[in-house]
Amino acid sequence: MTTQINTVDGRHVADATIDFSDGYATVTVETVEDGILSPGFHSMHIHQIGVCEAGDGFASAGEHFQAPGHTGMPASGDLPPLLVRSNGAGKLVATSDAFTEEQLTTPQGSSIVLHESAVMEDPAAAERRIACGVLSPGTAGTTSVETQTTVVTTTAVAPPPPATTTTEAPVTTTPPVESPATTTPPTETNTVTVTETPSPTTTTVAPPPGG
C-alpha cells in the first residue's frame, strides 16, 4: 500500500508505504521536500476512514484506526512519531502487528495522518492534523470501524376501498321508572248498632153484645 501525504494547502510533503509480510506490517514514511514540516516530532497514526478532505482539516479521516475487537490504548493505528530534522527532512520505518491489510481495505478504507506536533512536546498542537494520505479509499461520514447495518423492510399496503359511511341507529336506553310508593291510609269503620224497640201492641176487646 502506497500513498502521497499532502498538506491542507495541497503540497506533497511525504510518501508512505505499508508492506505486509509474515503477519507484520512495515510502515515507511519519508519526506519528499525539505522545509515543509517544522523540525521536531510529529504524531502519526493510521485513521479509520479513507478520506482526506482539506476543507475540514482532515477531520473526514475519522478517528484512530482500531482493529475489530480492539478498544484499548494505544490504538491499533498508532505509530511512532516522525522525527523531522532541522532541515525539514525526516524518515520513519516501523513495524506493527496490530492490523492487517484486509482490515485497512474495507469499504470505509483507511488513511495516514500527520499532526502538527507530538503529545510529548505540545498536546494541543498534537491534535491538529496538518497532512493526510489515503491508503485505501473510503466513504466520508463513516465514524466507526465496526459498522452496524440496519435493514429496513418496507411493506406496500393496498389503498383502502372508497370510504363507506355506516350510520348506526342510536340506541336509547330508558331507565326503569320507579312508581312512587302509595301509602293507603287505614280505613276507620264506624259501626252503628240500631236497636229497634218493638211498638207496644194495643189489644182492644170488644164489649160483649148487649152489654
PyMOL commands that place a pseudoatom at each C-alpha (Angstrom):
pseudoatom trace, name=CA, resn=MET, resi=1, chain=A, elem=C, hetatm=0, pos=[0.000, 0.000, 0.000]
pseudoatom trace, name=CA, resn=THR, resi=2, chain=A, elem=C, hetatm=0, pos=[1.412, 3.371, -1.045]
pseudoatom trace, name=CA, resn=THR, resi=3, chain=A, elem=C, hetatm=0, pos=[0.083, 6.904, -0.755]
pseudoatom trace, name=CA, resn=GLN, resi=4, chain=A, elem=C, hetatm=0, pos=[1.129, 10.530, -1.041]
pseudoatom trace, name=CA, resn=ILE, resi=5, chain=A, elem=C, hetatm=0, pos=[0.788, 12.586, 2.123]
pseudoatom trace, name=CA, resn=ASN, resi=6, chain=A, elem=C, hetatm=0, pos=[-0.365, 16.121, 1.307]
pseudoatom trace, name=CA, resn=THR, resi=7, chain=A, elem=C, hetatm=0, pos=[-0.781, 19.218, 3.453]
pseudoatom trace, name=CA, resn=VAL, resi=8, chain=A, elem=C, hetatm=0, pos=[-4.004, 21.187, 3.852]
pseudoatom trace, name=CA, resn=ASP, resi=9, chain=A, elem=C, hetatm=0, pos=[-2.892, 23.532, 1.051]
pseudoatom trace, name=CA, resn=GLY, resi=10, chain=A, elem=C, hetatm=0, pos=[-2.213, 20.594, -1.262]
pseudoatom trace, name=CA, resn=ARG, resi=11, chain=A, elem=C, hetatm=0, pos=[1.579, 20.347, -1.074]
pseudoatom trace, name=CA, resn=HIS, resi=12, chain=A, elem=C, hetatm=0, pos=[3.082, 16.880, -1.414]
pseudoatom trace, name=CA, resn=VAL, resi=13, chain=A, elem=C, hetatm=0, pos=[5.078, 16.561, 1.786]
pseudoatom trace, name=CA, resn=ALA, resi=14, chain=A, elem=C, hetatm=0, pos=[5.852, 12.842, 2.138]
pseudoatom trace, name=CA, resn=ASP, resi=15, chain=A, elem=C, hetatm=0, pos=[5.283, 9.344, 0.820]
pseudoatom trace, name=CA, resn=ALA, resi=16, chain=A, elem=C, hetatm=0, pos=[4.014, 6.437, 2.894]
pseudoatom trace, name=CA, resn=THR, resi=17, chain=A, elem=C, hetatm=0, pos=[4.308, 2.734, 2.135]
pseudoatom trace, name=CA, resn=ILE, resi=18, chain=A, elem=C, hetatm=0, pos=[2.996, -0.238, 4.128]
pseudoatom trace, name=CA, resn=ASP, resi=19, chain=A, elem=C, hetatm=0, pos=[4.275, -3.718, 3.283]
pseudoatom trace, name=CA, resn=PHE, resi=20, chain=A, elem=C, hetatm=0, pos=[2.671, -6.808, 4.818]
pseudoatom trace, name=CA, resn=SER, resi=21, chain=A, elem=C, hetatm=0, pos=[4.724, -9.953, 5.348]
pseudoatom trace, name=CA, resn=ASP, resi=22, chain=A, elem=C, hetatm=0, pos=[4.780, -12.835, 7.854]
pseudoatom trace, name=CA, resn=GLY, resi=23, chain=A, elem=C, hetatm=0, pos=[1.995, -11.310, 9.951]
pseudoatom trace, name=CA, resn=TYR, resi=24, chain=A, elem=C, hetatm=0, pos=[3.688, -7.921, 10.296]
pseudoatom trace, name=CA, resn=ALA, resi=25, chain=A, elem=C, hetatm=0, pos=[3.202, -4.545, 8.665]
pseudoatom trace, name=CA, resn=THR, resi=26, chain=A, elem=C, hetatm=0, pos=[6.281, -2.470, 7.845]
pseudoatom trace, name=CA, resn=VAL, resi=27, chain=A, elem=C, hetatm=0, pos=[5.439, 1.232, 7.650]
pseudoatom trace, name=CA, resn=THR, resi=28, chain=A, elem=C, hetatm=0, pos=[7.824, 3.595, 5.871]
pseudoatom trace, name=CA, resn=VAL, resi=29, chain=A, elem=C, hetatm=0, pos=[7.236, 7.350, 5.783]
pseudoatom trace, name=CA, resn=GLU, resi=30, chain=A, elem=C, hetatm=0, pos=[9.734, 9.714, 4.166]
pseudoatom trace, name=CA, resn=THR, resi=31, chain=A, elem=C, hetatm=0, pos=[9.525, 13.401, 3.316]
pseudoatom trace, name=CA, resn=VAL, resi=32, chain=A, elem=C, hetatm=0, pos=[9.909, 14.339, -0.360]
pseudoatom trace, name=CA, resn=GLU, resi=33, chain=A, elem=C, hetatm=0, pos=[10.545, 18.055, 0.050]
pseudoatom trace, name=CA, resn=ASP, resi=34, chain=A, elem=C, hetatm=0, pos=[12.566, 19.678, 2.760]
pseudoatom trace, name=CA, resn=GLY, resi=35, chain=A, elem=C, hetatm=0, pos=[11.350, 22.629, 4.751]
pseudoatom trace, name=CA, resn=ILE, resi=36, chain=A, elem=C, hetatm=0, pos=[7.587, 21.987, 4.712]
pseudoatom trace, name=CA, resn=LEU, resi=37, chain=A, elem=C, hetatm=0, pos=[7.398, 20.243, 8.083]
pseudoatom trace, name=CA, resn=SER, resi=38, chain=A, elem=C, hetatm=0, pos=[8.742, 22.026, 11.127]
pseudoatom trace, name=CA, resn=PRO, resi=39, chain=A, elem=C, hetatm=0, pos=[11.670, 20.373, 12.927]
pseudoatom trace, name=CA, resn=GLY, resi=40, chain=A, elem=C, hetatm=0, pos=[10.725, 18.099, 15.797]
pseudoatom trace, name=CA, resn=PHE, resi=41, chain=A, elem=C, hetatm=0, pos=[8.379, 15.200, 16.410]
pseudoatom trace, name=CA, resn=HIS, resi=42, chain=A, elem=C, hetatm=0, pos=[5.090, 14.866, 14.531]
pseudoatom trace, name=CA, resn=SER, resi=43, chain=A, elem=C, hetatm=0, pos=[2.498, 12.385, 15.757]
pseudoatom trace, name=CA, resn=MET, resi=44, chain=A, elem=C, hetatm=0, pos=[1.428, 9.940, 13.082]
pseudoatom trace, name=CA, resn=HIS, resi=45, chain=A, elem=C, hetatm=0, pos=[-1.450, 7.476, 13.003]
pseudoatom trace, name=CA, resn=ILE, resi=46, chain=A, elem=C, hetatm=0, pos=[-3.477, 5.339, 10.673]
pseudoatom trace, name=CA, resn=HIS, resi=47, chain=A, elem=C, hetatm=0, pos=[-7.056, 6.625, 10.717]
pseudoatom trace, name=CA, resn=GLN, resi=48, chain=A, elem=C, hetatm=0, pos=[-10.258, 4.708, 10.207]
pseudoatom trace, name=CA, resn=ILE, resi=49, chain=A, elem=C, hetatm=0, pos=[-11.650, 6.316, 7.029]
pseudoatom trace, name=CA, resn=GLY, resi=50, chain=A, elem=C, hetatm=0, pos=[-10.028, 6.580, 3.626]
pseudoatom trace, name=CA, resn=VAL, resi=51, chain=A, elem=C, hetatm=0, pos=[-10.978, 10.211, 3.008]
pseudoatom trace, name=CA, resn=CYS, resi=52, chain=A, elem=C, hetatm=0, pos=[-8.676, 13.263, 3.257]
pseudoatom trace, name=CA, resn=GLU, resi=53, chain=A, elem=C, hetatm=0, pos=[-10.683, 16.450, 2.819]
pseudoatom trace, name=CA, resn=ALA, resi=54, chain=A, elem=C, hetatm=0, pos=[-8.554, 19.529, 3.428]
pseudoatom trace, name=CA, resn=GLY, resi=55, chain=A, elem=C, hetatm=0, pos=[-11.591, 21.755, 3.891]
pseudoatom trace, name=CA, resn=ASP, resi=56, chain=A, elem=C, hetatm=0, pos=[-12.407, 20.199, 7.257]
pseudoatom trace, name=CA, resn=GLY, resi=57, chain=A, elem=C, hetatm=0, pos=[-8.804, 19.940, 8.418]
pseudoatom trace, name=CA, resn=PHE, resi=58, chain=A, elem=C, hetatm=0, pos=[-8.783, 16.236, 7.541]
pseudoatom trace, name=CA, resn=ALA, resi=59, chain=A, elem=C, hetatm=0, pos=[-11.477, 15.501, 10.130]
pseudoatom trace, name=CA, resn=SER, resi=60, chain=A, elem=C, hetatm=0, pos=[-13.017, 13.382, 7.367]
pseudoatom trace, name=CA, resn=ALA, resi=61, chain=A, elem=C, hetatm=0, pos=[-10.336, 10.754, 8.072]
pseudoatom trace, name=CA, resn=GLY, resi=62, chain=A, elem=C, hetatm=0, pos=[-12.162, 9.848, 11.280]
pseudoatom trace, name=CA, resn=GLU, resi=63, chain=A, elem=C, hetatm=0, pos=[-10.534, 8.699, 14.495]
pseudoatom trace, name=CA, resn=HIS, resi=64, chain=A, elem=C, hetatm=0, pos=[-7.516, 6.468, 15.041]
pseudoatom trace, name=CA, resn=PHE, resi=65, chain=A, elem=C, hetatm=0, pos=[-7.952, 3.061, 13.445]
pseudoatom trace, name=CA, resn=GLN, resi=66, chain=A, elem=C, hetatm=0, pos=[-8.967, 0.248, 15.783]
pseudoatom trace, name=CA, resn=ALA, resi=67, chain=A, elem=C, hetatm=0, pos=[-8.878, -3.352, 14.600]
pseudoatom trace, name=CA, resn=PRO, resi=68, chain=A, elem=C, hetatm=0, pos=[-12.159, -5.244, 15.119]
pseudoatom trace, name=CA, resn=GLY, resi=69, chain=A, elem=C, hetatm=0, pos=[-12.496, -6.271, 18.755]
pseudoatom trace, name=CA, resn=HIS, resi=70, chain=A, elem=C, hetatm=0, pos=[-9.758, -3.915, 19.983]
pseudoatom trace, name=CA, resn=THR, resi=71, chain=A, elem=C, hetatm=0, pos=[-10.776, -0.917, 22.077]
pseudoatom trace, name=CA, resn=GLY, resi=72, chain=A, elem=C, hetatm=0, pos=[-7.759, -0.269, 24.289]
pseudoatom trace, name=CA, resn=MET, resi=73, chain=A, elem=C, hetatm=0, pos=[-4.876, 2.145, 24.005]
pseudoatom trace, name=CA, resn=PRO, resi=74, chain=A, elem=C, hetatm=0, pos=[-2.610, 2.519, 22.198]
pseudoatom trace, name=CA, resn=ALA, resi=75, chain=A, elem=C, hetatm=0, pos=[-4.996, 2.278, 19.283]
pseudoatom trace, name=CA, resn=SER, resi=76, chain=A, elem=C, hetatm=0, pos=[-4.303, -0.271, 16.574]
pseudoatom trace, name=CA, resn=GLY, resi=77, chain=A, elem=C, hetatm=0, pos=[-3.361, 2.513, 14.169]
pseudoatom trace, name=CA, resn=ASP, resi=78, chain=A, elem=C, hetatm=0, pos=[-0.971, 4.361, 16.483]
pseudoatom trace, name=CA, resn=LEU, resi=79, chain=A, elem=C, hetatm=0, pos=[2.551, 4.671, 15.050]
pseudoatom trace, name=CA, resn=PRO, resi=80, chain=A, elem=C, hetatm=0, pos=[5.776, 6.160, 16.401]
pseudoatom trace, name=CA, resn=PRO, resi=81, chain=A, elem=C, hetatm=0, pos=[6.107, 9.906, 15.735]
pseudoatom trace, name=CA, resn=LEU, resi=82, chain=A, elem=C, hetatm=0, pos=[8.021, 11.120, 12.699]
pseudoatom trace, name=CA, resn=LEU, resi=83, chain=A, elem=C, hetatm=0, pos=[11.186, 12.995, 13.690]
pseudoatom trace, name=CA, resn=VAL, resi=84, chain=A, elem=C, hetatm=0, pos=[11.915, 15.868, 11.317]
pseudoatom trace, name=CA, resn=ARG, resi=85, chain=A, elem=C, hetatm=0, pos=[15.461, 17.179, 11.312]
pseudoatom trace, name=CA, resn=SER, resi=86, chain=A, elem=C, hetatm=0, pos=[16.429, 20.843, 11.368]
pseudoatom trace, name=CA, resn=ASN, resi=87, chain=A, elem=C, hetatm=0, pos=[16.468, 20.959, 7.555]
pseudoatom trace, name=CA, resn=GLY, resi=88, chain=A, elem=C, hetatm=0, pos=[12.836, 19.804, 7.408]
pseudoatom trace, name=CA, resn=ALA, resi=89, chain=A, elem=C, hetatm=0, pos=[13.563, 16.250, 6.239]
pseudoatom trace, name=CA, resn=GLY, resi=90, chain=A, elem=C, hetatm=0, pos=[12.589, 13.080, 8.028]
pseudoatom trace, name=CA, resn=LYS, resi=91, chain=A, elem=C, hetatm=0, pos=[12.149, 9.340, 7.630]
pseudoatom trace, name=CA, resn=LEU, resi=92, chain=A, elem=C, hetatm=0, pos=[10.478, 6.678, 9.738]
pseudoatom trace, name=CA, resn=VAL, resi=93, chain=A, elem=C, hetatm=0, pos=[10.471, 2.901, 9.437]
pseudoatom trace, name=CA, resn=ALA, resi=94, chain=A, elem=C, hetatm=0, pos=[8.340, 0.997, 11.945]
pseudoatom trace, name=CA, resn=THR, resi=95, chain=A, elem=C, hetatm=0, pos=[6.746, -2.439, 12.228]
pseudoatom trace, name=CA, resn=SER, resi=96, chain=A, elem=C, hetatm=0, pos=[3.400, -3.402, 13.733]
pseudoatom trace, name=CA, resn=ASP, resi=97, chain=A, elem=C, hetatm=0, pos=[1.279, -6.494, 14.170]
pseudoatom trace, name=CA, resn=ALA, resi=98, chain=A, elem=C, hetatm=0, pos=[-1.794, -4.538, 15.305]
pseudoatom trace, name=CA, resn=PHE, resi=99, chain=A, elem=C, hetatm=0, pos=[-3.570, -4.548, 11.928]
pseudoatom trace, name=CA, resn=THR, resi=100, chain=A, elem=C, hetatm=0, pos=[-3.734, -6.452, 8.650]
pseudoatom trace, name=CA, resn=GLU, resi=101, chain=A, elem=C, hetatm=0, pos=[-4.046, -5.380, 5.048]
pseudoatom trace, name=CA, resn=GLU, resi=102, chain=A, elem=C, hetatm=0, pos=[-7.578, -6.759, 4.905]
pseudoatom trace, name=CA, resn=GLN, resi=103, chain=A, elem=C, hetatm=0, pos=[-8.596, -4.587, 7.859]
pseudoatom trace, name=CA, resn=LEU, resi=104, chain=A, elem=C, hetatm=0, pos=[-7.278, -1.442, 6.170]
pseudoatom trace, name=CA, resn=THR, resi=105, chain=A, elem=C, hetatm=0, pos=[-9.008, -2.137, 2.850]
pseudoatom trace, name=CA, resn=THR, resi=106, chain=A, elem=C, hetatm=0, pos=[-12.621, -2.490, 3.961]
pseudoatom trace, name=CA, resn=PRO, resi=107, chain=A, elem=C, hetatm=0, pos=[-15.285, -0.395, 2.162]
pseudoatom trace, name=CA, resn=GLN, resi=108, chain=A, elem=C, hetatm=0, pos=[-14.678, 2.513, 4.549]
pseudoatom trace, name=CA, resn=GLY, resi=109, chain=A, elem=C, hetatm=0, pos=[-10.966, 2.453, 3.727]
pseudoatom trace, name=CA, resn=SER, resi=110, chain=A, elem=C, hetatm=0, pos=[-8.128, 3.944, 5.778]
pseudoatom trace, name=CA, resn=SER, resi=111, chain=A, elem=C, hetatm=0, pos=[-5.706, 6.859, 5.762]
pseudoatom trace, name=CA, resn=ILE, resi=112, chain=A, elem=C, hetatm=0, pos=[-2.475, 8.022, 7.388]
pseudoatom trace, name=CA, resn=VAL, resi=113, chain=A, elem=C, hetatm=0, pos=[-2.373, 11.386, 9.127]
pseudoatom trace, name=CA, resn=LEU, resi=114, chain=A, elem=C, hetatm=0, pos=[0.489, 13.606, 10.286]
pseudoatom trace, name=CA, resn=HIS, resi=115, chain=A, elem=C, hetatm=0, pos=[-0.062, 16.001, 13.172]
pseudoatom trace, name=CA, resn=GLU, resi=116, chain=A, elem=C, hetatm=0, pos=[1.492, 19.379, 13.847]
pseudoatom trace, name=CA, resn=SER, resi=117, chain=A, elem=C, hetatm=0, pos=[3.413, 18.139, 16.868]
pseudoatom trace, name=CA, resn=ALA, resi=118, chain=A, elem=C, hetatm=0, pos=[3.695, 15.221, 19.254]
pseudoatom trace, name=CA, resn=VAL, resi=119, chain=A, elem=C, hetatm=0, pos=[1.868, 14.849, 22.551]
pseudoatom trace, name=CA, resn=MET, resi=120, chain=A, elem=C, hetatm=0, pos=[5.116, 14.878, 24.496]
pseudoatom trace, name=CA, resn=GLU, resi=121, chain=A, elem=C, hetatm=0, pos=[6.014, 18.284, 23.014]
pseudoatom trace, name=CA, resn=ASP, resi=122, chain=A, elem=C, hetatm=0, pos=[2.694, 20.113, 22.705]
pseudoatom trace, name=CA, resn=PRO, resi=123, chain=A, elem=C, hetatm=0, pos=[-0.542, 18.248, 23.480]
pseudoatom trace, name=CA, resn=ALA, resi=124, chain=A, elem=C, hetatm=0, pos=[-2.707, 20.957, 21.892]
pseudoatom trace, name=CA, resn=ALA, resi=125, chain=A, elem=C, hetatm=0, pos=[-0.700, 21.055, 18.657]
pseudoatom trace, name=CA, resn=ALA, resi=126, chain=A, elem=C, hetatm=0, pos=[-0.679, 17.269, 18.584]
pseudoatom trace, name=CA, resn=GLU, resi=127, chain=A, elem=C, hetatm=0, pos=[-4.422, 17.384, 17.969]
pseudoatom trace, name=CA, resn=ARG, resi=128, chain=A, elem=C, hetatm=0, pos=[-4.099, 19.478, 14.799]
pseudoatom trace, name=CA, resn=ARG, resi=129, chain=A, elem=C, hetatm=0, pos=[-3.873, 17.482, 11.572]
pseudoatom trace, name=CA, resn=ILE, resi=130, chain=A, elem=C, hetatm=0, pos=[-1.523, 19.037, 9.020]
pseudoatom trace, name=CA, resn=ALA, resi=131, chain=A, elem=C, hetatm=0, pos=[-1.153, 16.340, 6.342]
pseudoatom trace, name=CA, resn=CYS, resi=132, chain=A, elem=C, hetatm=0, pos=[-3.079, 13.294, 5.178]
pseudoatom trace, name=CA, resn=GLY, resi=133, chain=A, elem=C, hetatm=0, pos=[-2.805, 10.474, 2.656]
pseudoatom trace, name=CA, resn=VAL, resi=134, chain=A, elem=C, hetatm=0, pos=[-5.419, 7.905, 1.612]
pseudoatom trace, name=CA, resn=LEU, resi=135, chain=A, elem=C, hetatm=0, pos=[-4.205, 4.330, 1.988]
pseudoatom trace, name=CA, resn=SER, resi=136, chain=A, elem=C, hetatm=0, pos=[-7.449, 2.765, 0.800]
pseudoatom trace, name=CA, resn=PRO, resi=137, chain=A, elem=C, hetatm=0, pos=[-10.349, 4.908, -0.482]
pseudoatom trace, name=CA, resn=GLY, resi=138, chain=A, elem=C, hetatm=0, pos=[-13.448, 5.028, 1.670]
pseudoatom trace, name=CA, resn=THR, resi=139, chain=A, elem=C, hetatm=0, pos=[-16.637, 6.990, 2.137]
pseudoatom trace, name=CA, resn=ALA, resi=140, chain=A, elem=C, hetatm=0, pos=[-16.810, 10.246, 4.068]
pseudoatom trace, name=CA, resn=GLY, resi=141, chain=A, elem=C, hetatm=0, pos=[-19.132, 10.335, 7.046]
pseudoatom trace, name=CA, resn=THR, resi=142, chain=A, elem=C, hetatm=0, pos=[-18.268, 6.882, 8.370]
pseudoatom trace, name=CA, resn=THR, resi=143, chain=A, elem=C, hetatm=0, pos=[-17.461, 7.171, 12.060]
pseudoatom trace, name=CA, resn=SER, resi=144, chain=A, elem=C, hetatm=0, pos=[-16.800, 3.654, 13.254]
pseudoatom trace, name=CA, resn=VAL, resi=145, chain=A, elem=C, hetatm=0, pos=[-14.675, 0.727, 12.195]
pseudoatom trace, name=CA, resn=GLU, resi=146, chain=A, elem=C, hetatm=0, pos=[-17.309, -1.715, 13.358]
pseudoatom trace, name=CA, resn=THR, resi=147, chain=A, elem=C, hetatm=0, pos=[-20.332, -0.656, 11.401]
pseudoatom trace, name=CA, resn=GLN, resi=148, chain=A, elem=C, hetatm=0, pos=[-23.843, -1.796, 12.020]
pseudoatom trace, name=CA, resn=THR, resi=149, chain=A, elem=C, hetatm=0, pos=[-26.215, -2.342, 9.146]
pseudoatom trace, name=CA, resn=THR, resi=150, chain=A, elem=C, hetatm=0, pos=[-29.872, -1.666, 9.681]
pseudoatom trace, name=CA, resn=VAL, resi=151, chain=A, elem=C, hetatm=0, pos=[-32.219, -3.347, 7.219]
pseudoatom trace, name=CA, resn=VAL, resi=152, chain=A, elem=C, hetatm=0, pos=[-35.457, -1.502, 6.734]
pseudoatom trace, name=CA, resn=THR, resi=153, chain=A, elem=C, hetatm=0, pos=[-38.243, -3.546, 5.151]
pseudoatom trace, name=CA, resn=THR, resi=154, chain=A, elem=C, hetatm=0, pos=[-40.999, -1.540, 3.531]
pseudoatom trace, name=CA, resn=THR, resi=155, chain=A, elem=C, hetatm=0, pos=[-44.312, -3.332, 3.051]
pseudoatom trace, name=CA, resn=ALA, resi=156, chain=A, elem=C, hetatm=0, pos=[-46.637, -1.885, 0.441]
pseudoatom trace, name=CA, resn=VAL, resi=157, chain=A, elem=C, hetatm=0, pos=[-50.164, -1.640, 1.756]
pseudoatom trace, name=CA, resn=ALA, resi=158, chain=A, elem=C, hetatm=0, pos=[-53.042, -1.650, -0.730]
pseudoatom trace, name=CA, resn=PRO, resi=159, chain=A, elem=C, hetatm=0, pos=[-55.075, 1.540, -0.638]
pseudoatom trace, name=CA, resn=PRO, resi=160, chain=A, elem=C, hetatm=0, pos=[-58.336, 1.168, 1.267]
pseudoatom trace, name=CA, resn=PRO, resi=161, chain=A, elem=C, hetatm=0, pos=[-61.617, 0.955, -0.710]
pseudoatom trace, name=CA, resn=PRO, resi=162, chain=A, elem=C, hetatm=0, pos=[-63.749, 4.093, -1.028]
pseudoatom trace, name=CA, resn=ALA, resi=163, chain=A, elem=C, hetatm=0, pos=[-64.953, 5.170, 2.306]
pseudoatom trace, name=CA, resn=THR, resi=164, chain=A, elem=C, hetatm=0, pos=[-68.389, 3.829, 3.214]
pseudoatom trace, name=CA, resn=THR, resi=165, chain=A, elem=C, hetatm=0, pos=[-70.399, 5.741, 5.718]
pseudoatom trace, name=CA, resn=THR, resi=166, chain=A, elem=C, hetatm=0, pos=[-72.297, 3.494, 8.036]
pseudoatom trace, name=CA, resn=THR, resi=167, chain=A, elem=C, hetatm=0, pos=[-74.918, 5.103, 10.200]
pseudoatom trace, name=CA, resn=GLU, resi=168, chain=A, elem=C, hetatm=0, pos=[-75.729, 3.230, 13.304]
pseudoatom trace, name=CA, resn=ALA, resi=169, chain=A, elem=C, hetatm=0, pos=[-79.160, 3.736, 14.753]
pseudoatom trace, name=CA, resn=PRO, resi=170, chain=A, elem=C, hetatm=0, pos=[-78.873, 5.440, 18.061]
pseudoatom trace, name=CA, resn=VAL, resi=171, chain=A, elem=C, hetatm=0, pos=[-79.600, 3.214, 20.935]
pseudoatom trace, name=CA, resn=THR, resi=172, chain=A, elem=C, hetatm=0, pos=[-81.794, 4.833, 23.550]
pseudoatom trace, name=CA, resn=THR, resi=173, chain=A, elem=C, hetatm=0, pos=[-81.667, 3.369, 26.948]
pseudoatom trace, name=CA, resn=THR, resi=174, chain=A, elem=C, hetatm=0, pos=[-84.652, 4.225, 29.090]
pseudoatom trace, name=CA, resn=PRO, resi=175, chain=A, elem=C, hetatm=0, pos=[-84.030, 3.778, 32.737]
pseudoatom trace, name=CA, resn=PRO, resi=176, chain=A, elem=C, hetatm=0, pos=[-86.764, 1.896, 34.570]
pseudoatom trace, name=CA, resn=VAL, resi=177, chain=A, elem=C, hetatm=0, pos=[-89.434, 4.180, 36.019]
pseudoatom trace, name=CA, resn=GLU, resi=178, chain=A, elem=C, hetatm=0, pos=[-89.946, 3.662, 39.633]
pseudoatom trace, name=CA, resn=SER, resi=179, chain=A, elem=C, hetatm=0, pos=[-93.580, 4.007, 40.629]
pseudoatom trace, name=CA, resn=PRO, resi=180, chain=A, elem=C, hetatm=0, pos=[-93.981, 6.306, 43.564]
pseudoatom trace, name=CA, resn=ALA, resi=181, chain=A, elem=C, hetatm=0, pos=[-94.814, 4.453, 46.694]
pseudoatom trace, name=CA, resn=THR, resi=182, chain=A, elem=C, hetatm=0, pos=[-98.541, 4.655, 47.502]
pseudoatom trace, name=CA, resn=THR, resi=183, chain=A, elem=C, hetatm=0, pos=[-99.459, 4.616, 51.126]
pseudoatom trace, name=CA, resn=THR, resi=184, chain=A, elem=C, hetatm=0, pos=[-103.050, 3.677, 51.801]
pseudoatom trace, name=CA, resn=PRO, resi=185, chain=A, elem=C, hetatm=0, pos=[-104.231, 5.313, 54.962]
pseudoatom trace, name=CA, resn=PRO, resi=186, chain=A, elem=C, hetatm=0, pos=[-106.031, 2.978, 57.338]
pseudoatom trace, name=CA, resn=THR, resi=187, chain=A, elem=C, hetatm=0, pos=[-109.803, 2.984, 56.930]
pseudoatom trace, name=CA, resn=GLU, resi=188, chain=A, elem=C, hetatm=0, pos=[-111.764, 3.569, 60.061]
pseudoatom trace, name=CA, resn=THR, resi=189, chain=A, elem=C, hetatm=0, pos=[-115.080, 1.744, 60.083]
pseudoatom trace, name=CA, resn=ASN, resi=190, chain=A, elem=C, hetatm=0, pos=[-117.751, 3.105, 62.463]
pseudoatom trace, name=CA, resn=THR, resi=191, chain=A, elem=C, hetatm=0, pos=[-120.376, 0.506, 63.205]
pseudoatom trace, name=CA, resn=VAL, resi=192, chain=A, elem=C, hetatm=0, pos=[-123.713, 1.909, 64.373]
pseudoatom trace, name=CA, resn=THR, resi=193, chain=A, elem=C, hetatm=0, pos=[-125.924, -0.591, 66.093]
pseudoatom trace, name=CA, resn=VAL, resi=194, chain=A, elem=C, hetatm=0, pos=[-129.600, 0.287, 65.874]
pseudoatom trace, name=CA, resn=THR, resi=195, chain=A, elem=C, hetatm=0, pos=[-131.809, -1.428, 68.380]
pseudoatom trace, name=CA, resn=GLU, resi=196, chain=A, elem=C, hetatm=0, pos=[-135.427, -1.316, 67.481]
pseudoatom trace, name=CA, resn=THR, resi=197, chain=A, elem=C, hetatm=0, pos=[-137.816, -1.347, 70.378]
pseudoatom trace, name=CA, resn=PRO, resi=198, chain=A, elem=C, hetatm=0, pos=[-140.947, -3.155, 69.365]
pseudoatom trace, name=CA, resn=SER, resi=199, chain=A, elem=C, hetatm=0, pos=[-144.014, -0.939, 69.441]
pseudoatom trace, name=CA, resn=PRO, resi=200, chain=A, elem=C, hetatm=0, pos=[-146.444, -1.832, 72.204]
pseudoatom trace, name=CA, resn=THR, resi=201, chain=A, elem=C, hetatm=0, pos=[-149.344, -3.833, 70.961]
pseudoatom trace, name=CA, resn=THR, resi=202, chain=A, elem=C, hetatm=0, pos=[-152.737, -2.476, 71.990]
pseudoatom trace, name=CA, resn=THR, resi=203, chain=A, elem=C, hetatm=0, pos=[-155.458, -5.008, 72.154]
pseudoatom trace, name=CA, resn=THR, resi=204, chain=A, elem=C, hetatm=0, pos=[-158.967, -3.678, 72.033]
pseudoatom trace, name=CA, resn=VAL, resi=205, chain=A, elem=C, hetatm=0, pos=[-161.516, -6.017, 73.466]
pseudoatom trace, name=CA, resn=ALA, resi=206, chain=A, elem=C, hetatm=0, pos=[-164.946, -5.553, 72.030]
pseudoatom trace, name=CA, resn=PRO, resi=207, chain=A, elem=C, hetatm=0, pos=[-167.688, -5.443, 74.626]
pseudoatom trace, name=CA, resn=PRO, resi=208, chain=A, elem=C, hetatm=0, pos=[-169.954, -8.332, 74.557]
pseudoatom trace, name=CA, resn=PRO, resi=209, chain=A, elem=C, hetatm=0, pos=[-173.131, -7.825, 72.764]
pseudoatom trace, name=CA, resn=GLY, resi=210, chain=A, elem=C, hetatm=0, pos=[-175.876, -6.379, 74.863]
pseudoatom trace, name=CA, resn=GLY, resi=211, chain=A, elem=C, hetatm=0, pos=[-173.522, -5.263, 77.475]
for i in range(1, 211): cmd.bond("trace and resi %d" % i, "trace and resi %d" % (i + 1))
show_as sticks, trace
zoom trace
